């Protein structure tokens, strides 16, 4: 089970990086596809809000995966006496 947890940690780190890259690529593509004017300003505002919300979530995924890959979750406490 611990090997699965460590593999899962690498998976979460990989997913976090891929998600951020794909979101940035999609934002660049959508913003460059809009015409000049108000619609471009709306697209920039929309994607800046999306990125400012989801990048910290992906950072949390990466941190969780880092700790899982280091083995920090190998032994979880079973009762409050173990803490």
PDB file with SEQRES, HELIX, SHEET and CRYST1 records, atoms N, CA, C and O in Angstrom:
SEQRES   1 A   83  UNK UNK UNK UNK UNK UNK UNK UNK UNK UNK UNK UNK UNK          
SEQRES   2 A   83  UNK UNK UNK UNK UNK UNK UNK UNK UNK UNK UNK UNK UNK          
SEQRES   3 A   83  UNK UNK UNK UNK UNK UNK UNK UNK UNK UNK UNK UNK UNK          
SEQRES   4 A   83  UNK UNK UNK UNK UNK UNK UNK UNK UNK UNK UNK UNK UNK          
SEQRES   5 A   83  UNK UNK UNK UNK UNK UNK UNK UNK UNK UNK UNK UNK UNK          
SEQRES   6 A   83  UNK UNK UNK UNK UNK UNK UNK UNK UNK UNK UNK UNK UNK          
SEQRES   7 A   83  UNK UNK UNK UNK UNK                                          
HELIX    1 AA1 UNK A    2  UNK A   33  1                                  32    
HELIX    2 AA2 UNK A   38  UNK A   70  1                                  33    
HELIX    3 AA3 UNK A   80  UNK A   82  5                                   3    
CRYST1    1.000    1.000    1.000  90.00  90.00  90.00 P 1           1          
ATOM      1  N   UNK A   1       0.818  -1.191   0.000  1.00  0.00           N  
ATOM      2  CA  UNK A   1       0.000   0.000   0.000  1.00  0.00           C  
ATOM      3  C   UNK A   1       0.867   1.261   0.000  1.00  0.00           C  
ATOM      4  O   UNK A   1       0.511   2.267  -0.614  1.00  0.00           O  
ATOM      5  N   UNK A   2       2.005   1.198   0.693  1.00  0.00           N  
ATOM      6  CA  UNK A   2       2.885   2.367   0.730  1.00  0.00           C  
ATOM      7  C   UNK A   2       3.474   2.673  -0.642  1.00  0.00           C  
ATOM      8  O   UNK A   2       3.702   3.834  -0.978  1.00  0.00           O  
ATOM      9  N   UNK A   3       3.719   1.629  -1.433  1.00  0.00           N  
ATOM     10  CA  UNK A   3       4.232   1.862  -2.782  1.00  0.00           C  
ATOM     11  C   UNK A   3       3.183   2.553  -3.638  1.00  0.00           C  
ATOM     12  O   UNK A   3       3.506   3.402  -4.470  1.00  0.00           O  
ATOM     13  N   UNK A   4       1.929   2.186  -3.430  1.00  0.00           N  
ATOM     14  CA  UNK A   4       0.842   2.832  -4.166  1.00  0.00           C  
ATOM     15  C   UNK A   4       0.737   4.301  -3.760  1.00  0.00           C  
ATOM     16  O   UNK A   4       0.509   5.163  -4.608  1.00  0.00           O  
ATOM     17  N   UNK A   5       0.900   4.589  -2.481  1.00  0.00           N  
ATOM     18  CA  UNK A   5       0.852   5.975  -2.005  1.00  0.00           C  
ATOM     19  C   UNK A   5       1.993   6.791  -2.616  1.00  0.00           C  
ATOM     20  O   UNK A   5       1.793   7.934  -3.026  1.00  0.00           O  
ATOM     21  N   UNK A   6       3.178   6.204  -2.673  1.00  0.00           N  
ATOM     22  CA  UNK A   6       4.316   6.932  -3.264  1.00  0.00           C  
ATOM     23  C   UNK A   6       4.123   7.151  -4.760  1.00  0.00           C  
ATOM     24  O   UNK A   6       4.414   8.229  -5.278  1.00  0.00           O  
ATOM     25  N   UNK A   7       3.631   6.125  -5.452  1.00  0.00           N  
ATOM     26  CA  UNK A   7       3.343   6.282  -6.877  1.00  0.00           C  
ATOM     27  C   UNK A   7       2.259   7.338  -7.080  1.00  0.00           C  
ATOM     28  O   UNK A   7       2.341   8.144  -8.007  1.00  0.00           O  
ATOM     29  N   UNK A   8       1.255   7.333  -6.223  1.00  0.00           N  
ATOM     30  CA  UNK A   8       0.206   8.353  -6.276  1.00  0.00           C  
ATOM     31  C   UNK A   8       0.761   9.752  -6.078  1.00  0.00           C  
ATOM     32  O   UNK A   8       0.272  10.709  -6.680  1.00  0.00           O  
ATOM     33  N   UNK A   9       1.778   9.876  -5.238  1.00  0.00           N  
ATOM     34  CA  UNK A   9       2.419  11.176  -5.036  1.00  0.00           C  
ATOM     35  C   UNK A   9       3.059  11.695  -6.307  1.00  0.00           C  
ATOM     36  O   UNK A   9       2.915  12.868  -6.648  1.00  0.00           O  
ATOM     37  N   UNK A  10       3.759  10.829  -7.001  1.00  0.00           N  
ATOM     38  CA  UNK A  10       4.354  11.241  -8.275  1.00  0.00           C  
ATOM     39  C   UNK A  10       3.275  11.587  -9.296  1.00  0.00           C  
ATOM     40  O   UNK A  10       3.427  12.509 -10.097  1.00  0.00           O  
ATOM     41  N   UNK A  11       2.181  10.826  -9.251  1.00  0.00           N  
ATOM     42  CA  UNK A  11       1.064  11.098 -10.149  1.00  0.00           C  
ATOM     43  C   UNK A  11       0.472  12.478  -9.885  1.00  0.00           C  
ATOM     44  O   UNK A  11       0.208  13.222 -10.830  1.00  0.00           O  
ATOM     45  N   UNK A  12       0.258  12.837  -8.613  1.00  0.00           N  
ATOM     46  CA  UNK A  12      -0.305  14.151  -8.280  1.00  0.00           C  
ATOM     47  C   UNK A  12       0.642  15.281  -8.686  1.00  0.00           C  
ATOM     48  O   UNK A  12       0.192  16.322  -9.164  1.00  0.00           O  
ATOM     49  N   UNK A  13       1.947  15.085  -8.499  1.00  0.00           N  
ATOM     50  CA  UNK A  13       2.894  16.130  -8.906  1.00  0.00           C  
ATOM     51  C   UNK A  13       2.867  16.308 -10.415  1.00  0.00           C  
ATOM     52  O   UNK A  13       2.873  17.436 -10.907  1.00  0.00           O  
ATOM     53  N   UNK A  14       2.838  15.209 -11.148  1.00  0.00           N  
ATOM     54  CA  UNK A  14       2.792  15.279 -12.602  1.00  0.00           C  
ATOM     55  C   UNK A  14       1.507  15.948 -13.071  1.00  0.00           C  
ATOM     56  O   UNK A  14       1.536  16.806 -13.954  1.00  0.00           O  
ATOM     57  N   UNK A  15       0.383  15.561 -12.485  1.00  0.00           N  
ATOM     58  CA  UNK A  15      -0.908  16.140 -12.873  1.00  0.00           C  
ATOM     59  C   UNK A  15      -0.951  17.637 -12.597  1.00  0.00           C  
ATOM     60  O   UNK A  15      -1.484  18.399 -13.404  1.00  0.00           O  
ATOM     61  N   UNK A  16      -0.400  18.067 -11.471  1.00  0.00           N  
ATOM     62  CA  UNK A  16      -0.415  19.490 -11.137  1.00  0.00           C  
ATOM     63  C   UNK A  16       0.335  20.301 -12.186  1.00  0.00           C  
ATOM     64  O   UNK A  16      -0.141  21.349 -12.621  1.00  0.00           O  
ATOM     65  N   UNK A  17       1.490  19.825 -12.585  1.00  0.00           N  
ATOM     66  CA  UNK A  17       2.283  20.544 -13.586  1.00  0.00           C  
ATOM     67  C   UNK A  17       1.563  20.564 -14.927  1.00  0.00           C  
ATOM     68  O   UNK A  17       1.511  21.600 -15.591  1.00  0.00           O  
ATOM     69  N   UNK A  18       1.012  19.426 -15.326  1.00  0.00           N  
ATOM     70  CA  UNK A  18       0.316  19.336 -16.617  1.00  0.00           C  
ATOM     71  C   UNK A  18      -0.910  20.245 -16.634  1.00  0.00           C  
ATOM     72  O   UNK A  18      -1.166  20.912 -17.636  1.00  0.00           O  
ATOM     73  N   UNK A  19      -1.663  20.280 -15.549  1.00  0.00           N  
ATOM     74  CA  UNK A  19      -2.864  21.112 -15.490  1.00  0.00           C  
ATOM     75  C   UNK A  19      -2.517  22.585 -15.627  1.00  0.00           C  
ATOM     76  O   UNK A  19      -3.192  23.311 -16.357  1.00  0.00           O  
ATOM     77  N   UNK A  20      -1.471  23.041 -14.935  1.00  0.00           N  
ATOM     78  CA  UNK A  20      -1.078  24.454 -15.022  1.00  0.00           C  
ATOM     79  C   UNK A  20      -0.629  24.795 -16.434  1.00  0.00           C  
ATOM     80  O   UNK A  20      -0.994  25.842 -16.969  1.00  0.00           O  
ATOM     81  N   UNK A  21       0.156  23.922 -17.037  1.00  0.00           N  
ATOM     82  CA  UNK A  21       0.635  24.184 -18.400  1.00  0.00           C  
ATOM     83  C   UNK A  21      -0.530  24.218 -19.386  1.00  0.00           C  
ATOM     84  O   UNK A  21      -0.590  25.097 -20.245  1.00  0.00           O  
ATOM     85  N   UNK A  22      -1.450  23.271 -19.268  1.00  0.00           N  
ATOM     86  CA  UNK A  22      -2.588  23.244 -20.182  1.00  0.00           C  
ATOM     87  C   UNK A  22      -3.512  24.448 -19.988  1.00  0.00           C  
ATOM     88  O   UNK A  22      -4.040  24.985 -20.961  1.00  0.00           O  
ATOM     89  N   UNK A  23      -3.709  24.871 -18.746  1.00  0.00           N  
ATOM     90  CA  UNK A  23      -4.542  26.055 -18.524  1.00  0.00           C  
ATOM     91  C   UNK A  23      -3.892  27.311 -19.094  1.00  0.00           C  
ATOM     92  O   UNK A  23      -4.573  28.140 -19.697  1.00  0.00           O  
ATOM     93  N   UNK A  24      -2.592  27.456 -18.910  1.00  0.00           N  
ATOM     94  CA  UNK A  24      -1.901  28.626 -19.455  1.00  0.00           C  
ATOM     95  C   UNK A  24      -1.944  28.608 -20.979  1.00  0.00           C  
ATOM     96  O   UNK A  24      -2.143  29.647 -21.608  1.00  0.00           O  
ATOM     97  N   UNK A  25      -1.761  27.442 -21.568  1.00  0.00           N  
ATOM     98  CA  UNK A  25      -1.825  27.320 -23.025  1.00  0.00           C  
ATOM     99  C   UNK A  25      -3.225  27.653 -23.539  1.00  0.00           C  
ATOM    100  O   UNK A  25      -3.370  28.360 -24.537  1.00  0.00           O  
ATOM    101  N   UNK A  26      -4.241  27.150 -22.866  1.00  0.00           N  
ATOM    102  CA  UNK A  26      -5.619  27.415 -23.267  1.00  0.00           C  
ATOM    103  C   UNK A  26      -5.950  28.899 -23.115  1.00  0.00           C  
ATOM    104  O   UNK A  26      -6.624  29.478 -23.968  1.00  0.00           O  
ATOM    105  N   UNK A  27      -5.479  29.509 -22.038  1.00  0.00           N  
ATOM    106  CA  UNK A  27      -5.731  30.940 -21.830  1.00  0.00           C  
ATOM    107  C   UNK A  27      -5.090  31.761 -22.947  1.00  0.00           C  
ATOM    108  O   UNK A  27      -5.712  32.673 -23.490  1.00  0.00           O  
ATOM    109  N   UNK A  28      -3.850  31.433 -23.283  1.00  0.00           N  
ATOM    110  CA  UNK A  28      -3.163  32.167 -24.356  1.00  0.00           C  
ATOM    111  C   UNK A  28      -3.892  32.000 -25.687  1.00  0.00           C  
ATOM    112  O   UNK A  28      -4.034  32.947 -26.460  1.00  0.00           O  
ATOM    113  N   UNK A  29      -4.346  30.785 -25.931  1.00  0.00           N  
ATOM    114  CA  UNK A  29      -5.049  30.523 -27.187  1.00  0.00           C  
ATOM    115  C   UNK A  29      -6.381  31.268 -27.256  1.00  0.00           C  
ATOM    116  O   UNK A  29      -6.705  31.856 -28.288  1.00  0.00           O  
ATOM    117  N   UNK A  30      -7.147  31.251 -26.185  1.00  0.00           N  
ATOM    118  CA  UNK A  30      -8.459  31.906 -26.183  1.00  0.00           C  
ATOM    119  C   UNK A  30      -8.335  33.426 -26.229  1.00  0.00           C  
ATOM    120  O   UNK A  30      -9.126  34.092 -26.896  1.00  0.00           O  
ATOM    121  N   UNK A  31      -7.353  33.975 -25.528  1.00  0.00           N  
ATOM    122  CA  UNK A  31      -7.173  35.429 -25.523  1.00  0.00           C  
ATOM    123  C   UNK A  31      -6.704  35.915 -26.891  1.00  0.00           C  
ATOM    124  O   UNK A  31      -7.160  36.953 -27.371  1.00  0.00           O  
ATOM    125  N   UNK A  32      -5.797  35.170 -27.520  1.00  0.00           N  
ATOM    126  CA  UNK A  32      -5.300  35.604 -28.835  1.00  0.00           C  
ATOM    127  C   UNK A  32      -6.356  35.424 -29.925  1.00  0.00           C  
ATOM    128  O   UNK A  32      -6.268  36.068 -30.971  1.00  0.00           O  
ATOM    129  N   UNK A  33      -7.349  34.567 -29.705  1.00  0.00           N  
ATOM    130  CA  UNK A  33      -8.387  34.342 -30.710  1.00  0.00           C  
ATOM    131  C   UNK A  33      -9.482  35.408 -30.681  1.00  0.00           C  
ATOM    132  O   UNK A  33     -10.236  35.540 -31.645  1.00  0.00           O  
ATOM    133  N   UNK A  34      -9.580  36.165 -29.598  1.00  0.00           N  
ATOM    134  CA  UNK A  34     -10.628  37.187 -29.510  1.00  0.00           C  
ATOM    135  C   UNK A  34     -10.205  38.438 -30.262  1.00  0.00           C  
ATOM    136  O   UNK A  34      -9.017  38.711 -30.428  1.00  0.00           O  
ATOM    137  N   UNK A  35     -11.184  39.181 -30.705  1.00  0.00           N  
ATOM    138  CA  UNK A  35     -10.934  40.435 -31.418  1.00  0.00           C  
ATOM    139  C   UNK A  35     -10.529  41.530 -30.431  1.00  0.00           C  
ATOM    140  O   UNK A  35     -10.646  41.372 -29.216  1.00  0.00           O  
ATOM    141  N   UNK A  36     -10.062  42.614 -30.973  1.00  0.00           N  
ATOM    142  CA  UNK A  36      -9.702  43.758 -30.137  1.00  0.00           C  
ATOM    143  C   UNK A  36     -10.961  44.371 -29.529  1.00  0.00           C  
ATOM    144  O   UNK A  36     -12.057  44.232 -30.073  1.00  0.00           O  
ATOM    145  N   UNK A  37     -10.793  45.039 -28.415  1.00  0.00           N  
ATOM    146  CA  UNK A  37     -11.916  45.754 -27.816  1.00  0.00           C  
ATOM    147  C   UNK A  37     -12.381  45.133 -26.522  1.00  0.00           C  
ATOM    148  O   UNK A  37     -11.604  44.550 -25.767  1.00  0.00           O  
ATOM    149  N   UNK A  38     -13.677  45.274 -26.287  1.00  0.00           N  
ATOM    150  CA  UNK A  38     -14.257  44.847 -25.020  1.00  0.00           C  
ATOM    151  C   UNK A  38     -14.212  43.329 -24.864  1.00  0.00           C  
ATOM    152  O   UNK A  38     -13.986  42.834 -23.760  1.00  0.00           O  
ATOM    153  N   UNK A  39     -14.423  42.587 -25.943  1.00  0.00           N  
ATOM    154  CA  UNK A  39     -14.412  41.130 -25.827  1.00  0.00           C  
ATOM    155  C   UNK A  39     -13.025  40.616 -25.438  1.00  0.00           C  
ATOM    156  O   UNK A  39     -12.911  39.627 -24.714  1.00  0.00           O  
ATOM    157  N   UNK A  40     -11.978  41.280 -25.912  1.00  0.00           N  
ATOM    158  CA  UNK A  40     -10.612  40.881 -25.529  1.00  0.00           C  
ATOM    159  C   UNK A  40     -10.365  41.193 -24.060  1.00  0.00           C  
ATOM    160  O   UNK A  40      -9.753  40.398 -23.346  1.00  0.00           O  
ATOM    161  N   UNK A  41     -10.842  42.350 -23.608  1.00  0.00           N  
ATOM    162  CA  UNK A  41     -10.690  42.707 -22.201  1.00  0.00           C  
ATOM    163  C   UNK A  41     -11.443  41.722 -21.314  1.00  0.00           C  
ATOM    164  O   UNK A  41     -10.948  41.334 -20.256  1.00  0.00           O  
ATOM    165  N   UNK A  42     -12.640  41.315 -21.744  1.00  0.00           N  
ATOM    166  CA  UNK A  42     -13.407  40.335 -20.981  1.00  0.00           C  
ATOM    167  C   UNK A  42     -12.697  38.985 -20.933  1.00  0.00           C  
ATOM    168  O   UNK A  42     -12.699  38.316 -19.900  1.00  0.00           O  
ATOM    169  N   UNK A  43     -12.095  38.588 -22.039  1.00  0.00           N  
ATOM    170  CA  UNK A  43     -11.377  37.307 -22.066  1.00  0.00           C  
ATOM    171  C   UNK A  43     -10.170  37.350 -21.147  1.00  0.00           C  
ATOM    172  O   UNK A  43      -9.895  36.377 -20.444  1.00  0.00           O  
ATOM    173  N   UNK A  44      -9.450  38.453 -21.140  1.00  0.00           N  
ATOM    174  CA  UNK A  44      -8.291  38.583 -20.256  1.00  0.00           C  
ATOM    175  C   UNK A  44      -8.728  38.539 -18.802  1.00  0.00           C  
ATOM    176  O   UNK A  44      -8.107  37.855 -17.988  1.00  0.00           O  
ATOM    177  N   UNK A  45      -9.787  39.259 -18.468  1.00  0.00           N  
ATOM    178  CA  UNK A  45     -10.294  39.261 -17.097  1.00  0.00           C  
ATOM    179  C   UNK A  45     -10.766  37.868 -16.692  1.00  0.00           C  
ATOM    180  O   UNK A  45     -10.468  37.403 -15.592  1.00  0.00           O  
ATOM    181  N   UNK A  46     -11.491  37.215 -17.570  1.00  0.00           N  
ATOM    182  CA  UNK A  46     -12.013  35.881 -17.280  1.00  0.00           C  
ATOM    183  C   UNK A  46     -10.883  34.887 -17.019  1.00  0.00           C  
ATOM    184  O   UNK A  46     -10.928  34.140 -16.041  1.00  0.00           O  
ATOM    185  N   UNK A  47      -9.893  34.873 -17.872  1.00  0.00           N  
ATOM    186  CA  UNK A  47      -8.801  33.918 -17.704  1.00  0.00           C  
ATOM    187  C   UNK A  47      -7.887  34.274 -16.542  1.00  0.00           C  
ATOM    188  O   UNK A  47      -7.300  33.378 -15.935  1.00  0.00           O  
ATOM    189  N   UNK A  48      -7.748  35.547 -16.215  1.00  0.00           N  
ATOM    190  CA  UNK A  48      -6.942  35.897 -15.039  1.00  0.00           C  
ATOM    191  C   UNK A  48      -7.623  35.416 -13.765  1.00  0.00           C  
ATOM    192  O   UNK A  48      -6.947  34.999 -12.825  1.00  0.00           O  
ATOM    193  N   UNK A  49      -8.948  35.469 -13.720  1.00  0.00           N  
ATOM    194  CA  UNK A  49      -9.677  34.950 -12.562  1.00  0.00           C  
ATOM    195  C   UNK A  49      -9.552  33.429 -12.495  1.00  0.00           C  
ATOM    196  O   UNK A  49      -9.310  32.874 -11.423  1.00  0.00           O  
ATOM    197  N   UNK A  50      -9.713  32.765 -13.611  1.00  0.00           N  
ATOM    198  CA  UNK A  50      -9.602  31.300 -13.642  1.00  0.00           C  
ATOM    199  C   UNK A  50      -8.216  30.861 -13.189  1.00  0.00           C  
ATOM    200  O   UNK A  50      -8.085  29.959 -12.362  1.00  0.00           O  
ATOM    201  N   UNK A  51      -7.191  31.492 -13.725  1.00  0.00           N  
ATOM    202  CA  UNK A  51      -5.826  31.104 -13.359  1.00  0.00           C  
ATOM    203  C   UNK A  51      -5.503  31.425 -11.904  1.00  0.00           C  
ATOM    204  O   UNK A  51      -4.807  30.659 -11.237  1.00  0.00           O  
ATOM    205  N   UNK A  52      -6.010  32.562 -11.407  1.00  0.00           N  
ATOM    206  CA  UNK A  52      -5.714  32.916 -10.008  1.00  0.00           C  
ATOM    207  C   UNK A  52      -6.416  31.988  -9.025  1.00  0.00           C  
ATOM    208  O   UNK A  52      -5.991  31.896  -7.874  1.00  0.00           O  
ATOM    209  N   UNK A  53      -7.461  31.308  -9.434  1.00  0.00           N  
ATOM    210  CA  UNK A  53      -8.128  30.347  -8.560  1.00  0.00           C  
ATOM    211  C   UNK A  53      -7.476  28.966  -8.658  1.00  0.00           C  
ATOM    212  O   UNK A  53      -7.237  28.323  -7.636  1.00  0.00           O  
ATOM    213  N   UNK A  54      -7.189  28.510  -9.870  1.00  0.00           N  
ATOM    214  CA  UNK A  54      -6.754  27.131 -10.041  1.00  0.00           C  
ATOM    215  C   UNK A  54      -5.255  26.906  -9.876  1.00  0.00           C  
ATOM    216  O   UNK A  54      -4.850  25.777  -9.599  1.00  0.00           O  
ATOM    217  N   UNK A  55      -4.424  27.913 -10.031  1.00  0.00           N  
ATOM    218  CA  UNK A  55      -2.987  27.711  -9.820  1.00  0.00           C  
ATOM    219  C   UNK A  55      -2.678  27.401  -8.353  1.00  0.00           C  
ATOM    220  O   UNK A  55      -1.882  26.494  -8.105  1.00  0.00           O  
ATOM    221  N   UNK A  56      -3.260  28.100  -7.357  1.00  0.00           N  
ATOM    222  CA  UNK A  56      -3.010  27.683  -5.966  1.00  0.00           C  
ATOM    223  C   UNK A  56      -3.530  26.277  -5.648  1.00  0.00           C  
ATOM    224  O   UNK A  56      -2.931  25.562  -4.845  1.00  0.00           O  
ATOM    225  N   UNK A  57      -4.638  25.882  -6.271  1.00  0.00           N  
ATOM    226  CA  UNK A  57      -5.136  24.517  -6.066  1.00  0.00           C  
ATOM    227  C   UNK A  57      -4.119  23.512  -6.598  1.00  0.00           C  
ATOM    228  O   UNK A  57      -3.857  22.496  -5.954  1.00  0.00           O  
ATOM    229  N   UNK A  58      -3.550  23.783  -7.756  1.00  0.00           N  
ATOM    230  CA  UNK A  58      -2.540  22.892  -8.326  1.00  0.00           C  
ATOM    231  C   UNK A  58      -1.258  22.891  -7.494  1.00  0.00           C  
ATOM    232  O   UNK A  58      -0.579  21.868  -7.407  1.00  0.00           O  
ATOM    233  N   UNK A  59      -0.927  24.020  -6.886  1.00  0.00           N  
ATOM    234  CA  UNK A  59       0.225  24.042  -5.975  1.00  0.00           C  
ATOM    235  C   UNK A  59      -0.033  23.133  -4.778  1.00  0.00           C  
ATOM    236  O   UNK A  59       0.877  22.445  -4.313  1.00  0.00           O  
ATOM    237  N   UNK A  60      -1.262  23.125  -4.280  1.00  0.00           N  
ATOM    238  CA  UNK A  60      -1.624  22.217  -3.195  1.00  0.00           C  
ATOM    239  C   UNK A  60      -1.522  20.763  -3.620  1.00  0.00           C  
ATOM    240  O   UNK A  60      -1.057  19.923  -2.849  1.00  0.00           O  
ATOM    241  N   UNK A  61      -1.960  20.451  -4.855  1.00  0.00           N  
ATOM    242  CA  UNK A  61      -1.802  19.096  -5.385  1.00  0.00           C  
ATOM    243  C   UNK A  61      -0.324  18.705  -5.419  1.00  0.00           C  
ATOM    244  O   UNK A  61       0.039  17.587  -5.054  1.00  0.00           O  
ATOM    245  N   UNK A  62       0.519  19.635  -5.861  1.00  0.00           N  
ATOM    246  CA  UNK A  62       1.945  19.346  -5.969  1.00  0.00           C  
ATOM    247  C   UNK A  62       2.558  19.105  -4.593  1.00  0.00           C  
ATOM    248  O   UNK A  62       3.345  18.174  -4.419  1.00  0.00           O  
ATOM    249  N   UNK A  63       2.210  19.927  -3.626  1.00  0.00           N  
ATOM    250  CA  UNK A  63       2.741  19.761  -2.263  1.00  0.00           C  
ATOM    251  C   UNK A  63       2.269  18.431  -1.674  1.00  0.00           C  
ATOM    252  O   UNK A  63       3.058  17.713  -1.061  1.00  0.00           O  
ATOM    253  N   UNK A  64       0.994  18.100  -1.854  1.00  0.00           N  
ATOM    254  CA  UNK A  64       0.481  16.823  -1.381  1.00  0.00           C  
ATOM    255  C   UNK A  64       1.241  15.664  -2.029  1.00  0.00           C  
ATOM    256  O   UNK A  64       1.622  14.713  -1.346  1.00  0.00           O  
ATOM    257  N   UNK A  65       1.460  15.739  -3.333  1.00  0.00           N  
ATOM    258  CA  UNK A  65       2.201  14.693  -4.027  1.00  0.00           C  
ATOM    259  C   UNK A  65       3.644  14.601  -3.574  1.00  0.00           C  
ATOM    260  O   UNK A  65       4.204  13.508  -3.497  1.00  0.00           O  
ATOM    261  N   UNK A  66       4.249  15.736  -3.274  1.00  0.00           N  
ATOM    262  CA  UNK A  66       5.639  15.744  -2.792  1.00  0.00           C  
ATOM    263  C   UNK A  66       5.748  14.998  -1.469  1.00  0.00           C  
ATOM    264  O   UNK A  66       6.634  14.162  -1.290  1.00  0.00           O  
ATOM    265  N   UNK A  67       4.850  15.302  -0.550  1.00  0.00           N  
ATOM    266  CA  UNK A  67       4.891  14.621   0.743  1.00  0.00           C  
ATOM    267  C   UNK A  67       4.541  13.141   0.609  1.00  0.00           C  
ATOM    268  O   UNK A  67       5.116  12.307   1.308  1.00  0.00           O  
ATOM    269  N   UNK A  68       3.619  12.808  -0.267  1.00  0.00           N  
ATOM    270  CA  UNK A  68       3.274  11.405  -0.477  1.00  0.00           C  
ATOM    271  C   UNK A  68       4.444  10.640  -1.086  1.00  0.00           C  
ATOM    272  O   UNK A  68       4.683   9.489  -0.721  1.00  0.00           O  
ATOM    273  N   UNK A  69       5.176  11.262  -2.007  1.00  0.00           N  
ATOM    274  CA  UNK A  69       6.315  10.582  -2.627  1.00  0.00           C  
ATOM    275  C   UNK A  69       7.488  10.430  -1.669  1.00  0.00           C  
ATOM    276  O   UNK A  69       8.315   9.536  -1.848  1.00  0.00           O  
ATOM    277  N   UNK A  70       7.574  11.280  -0.665  1.00  0.00           N  
ATOM    278  CA  UNK A  70       8.629  11.160   0.346  1.00  0.00           C  
ATOM    279  C   UNK A  70       8.294  10.130   1.421  1.00  0.00           C  
ATOM    280  O   UNK A  70       9.165   9.753   2.205  1.00  0.00           O  
ATOM    281  N   UNK A  71       7.049   9.674   1.467  1.00  0.00           N  
ATOM    282  CA  UNK A  71       6.670   8.659   2.441  1.00  0.00           C  
ATOM    283  C   UNK A  71       6.128   9.225   3.736  1.00  0.00           C  
ATOM    284  O   UNK A  71       6.112   8.532   4.753  1.00  0.00           O  
ATOM    285  N   UNK A  72       5.686  10.463   3.720  1.00  0.00           N  
ATOM    286  CA  UNK A  72       5.156  11.082   4.934  1.00  0.00           C  
ATOM    287  C   UNK A  72       3.826  10.471   5.363  1.00  0.00           C  
ATOM    288  O   UNK A  72       3.435  10.599   6.523  1.00  0.00           O  
ATOM    289  N   UNK A  73       3.133   9.815   4.450  1.00  0.00           N  
ATOM    290  CA  UNK A  73       1.836   9.232   4.760  1.00  0.00           C  
ATOM    291  C   UNK A  73       1.918   7.713   4.909  1.00  0.00           C  
ATOM    292  O   UNK A  73       0.896   7.032   4.828  1.00  0.00           O  
ATOM    293  N   UNK A  74       3.121   7.173   5.124  1.00  0.00           N  
ATOM    294  CA  UNK A  74       3.259   5.725   5.256  1.00  0.00           C  
ATOM    295  C   UNK A  74       2.570   5.193   6.507  1.00  0.00           C  
ATOM    296  O   UNK A  74       1.924   4.147   6.465  1.00  0.00           O  
ATOM    297  N   UNK A  75       2.706   5.901   7.605  1.00  0.00           N  
ATOM    298  CA  UNK A  75       2.049   5.466   8.838  1.00  0.00           C  
ATOM    299  C   UNK A  75       1.127   6.583   9.301  1.00  0.00           C  
ATOM    300  O   UNK A  75       1.587   7.635   9.743  1.00  0.00           O  
ATOM    301  N   UNK A  76      -0.152   6.353   9.199  1.00  0.00           N  
ATOM    302  CA  UNK A  76      -1.128   7.328   9.650  1.00  0.00           C  
ATOM    303  C   UNK A  76      -1.607   6.947  11.045  1.00  0.00           C  
ATOM    304  O   UNK A  76      -1.754   5.759  11.333  1.00  0.00           O  
ATOM    305  N   UNK A  77      -1.855   7.922  11.920  1.00  0.00           N  
ATOM    306  CA  UNK A  77      -2.309   7.597  13.264  1.00  0.00           C  
ATOM    307  C   UNK A  77      -3.703   6.952  13.240  1.00  0.00           C  
ATOM    308  O   UNK A  77      -4.586   7.358  12.485  1.00  0.00           O  
ATOM    309  N   UNK A  78      -3.864   5.945  14.085  1.00  0.00           N  
ATOM    310  CA  UNK A  78      -5.142   5.247  14.150  1.00  0.00           C  
ATOM    311  C   UNK A  78      -6.042   5.768  15.274  1.00  0.00           C  
ATOM    312  O   UNK A  78      -7.256   5.565  15.253  1.00  0.00           O  
ATOM    313  N   UNK A  79      -5.444   6.426  16.232  1.00  0.00           N  
ATOM    314  CA  UNK A  79      -6.234   7.020  17.321  1.00  0.00           C  
ATOM    315  C   UNK A  79      -5.558   8.312  17.749  1.00  0.00           C  
ATOM    316  O   UNK A  79      -4.461   8.630  17.291  1.00  0.00           O  
ATOM    317  N   UNK A  80      -6.212   9.044  18.620  1.00  0.00           N  
ATOM    318  CA  UNK A  80      -5.641  10.309  19.081  1.00  0.00           C  
ATOM    319  C   UNK A  80      -4.436  10.084  19.997  1.00  0.00           C  
ATOM    320  O   UNK A  80      -3.653  11.009  20.211  1.00  0.00           O  
ATOM    321  N   UNK A  81      -4.272   8.877  20.540  1.00  0.00           N  
ATOM    322  CA  UNK A  81      -3.110   8.576  21.371  1.00  0.00           C  
ATOM    323  C   UNK A  81      -1.834   8.475  20.542  1.00  0.00           C  
ATOM    324  O   UNK A  81      -0.738   8.695  21.056  1.00  0.00           O  
ATOM    325  N   UNK A  82      -1.976   8.141  19.253  1.00  0.00           N  
ATOM    326  CA  UNK A  82      -0.807   8.036  18.370  1.00  0.00           C  
ATOM    327  C   UNK A  82      -0.235   9.390  18.002  1.00  0.00           C  
ATOM    328  O   UNK A  82       0.918   9.481  17.580  1.00  0.00           O  
ATOM    329  N   UNK A  83      -1.012  10.427  18.152  1.00  0.00           N  
ATOM    330  CA  UNK A  83      -0.560  11.775  17.788  1.00  0.00           C  
ATOM    331  C   UNK A  83       0.282  12.277  18.898  1.00  0.00           C  
ATOM    332  O   UNK A  83       0.786  13.398  18.833  1.00  0.00           O  
TER     333      UNK A  83                                                      
END                                                                             
